[in-house]
């Protein structure tokens, strides 16, 4: 069941790989919950599933995906930022080990997108002292790509300083930068979206409701716009992202909400409504929790 009724347009990444615009996330789900949420999502037309090493649920995700043909879904996973950036060689080794672990737990030969989940946390961010470690981690990720164990590679929670470091040594430009993005943050938070566009990096939104912000779920702006289209405030908040040209991750253990979250392609927000949403300043948010420039 599922997949035949997929309703999710794609965006083409910088290496030609097509990524479905709406993905079902599994953050904060244990393996049992993740298993059921993946089956529900696929039955409702999702073809993009997102997990991570840090979520500790890849075995459940893999068990659910084993029910489908490997080429019928797009699978994103992640490895944590390097924990020892001041020891670059161990960044490389740690990354190789974690990527192998991801593939084993998911029980797949390859993933569609492997992301570095965040910059180093100790010390935090992409300061010069961390740069060699960041570069060594990326070298390991590039090797996975060159070995055809992932169809695309990218980063998450990366700011300009992180890319400036990577640019010194990379041989493959990240295809994706997955960041927090929602109504209230404007169209180019911290200048990061225009910066990544120049590099050919697709921005992907996580926490598109700002971690369940009442402002977006019950607020006047999204609710009143939704009424015009017979859509919910949540659908308006998600539509603003995809109509702006950005892929988005959503998540729910409620199949009805999951269905609503992917029913975004049967209406178009007017220029005036897009402008109002572009100009909203609440709720505020930051693309990354580890860097700001």
PyMOL commands that set and color helices and strands:
alter all, ss='L'
color gray80, all
select helices_A, chain A and resi 31-43+53-55+58-65+70-72+88-106+128-146+160-167+189-199+214-217+220-229+233-243+255-262+271-279
alter helices_A, ss='H'
color red, helices_A
select strands_A, chain A and resi 10-12+18-20+22-25+48-50+74-79+113-116+153-156+176-180+202-206+247-250
alter strands_A, ss='S'
color yellow, strands_A
deselect
rebuild
show_as cartoon
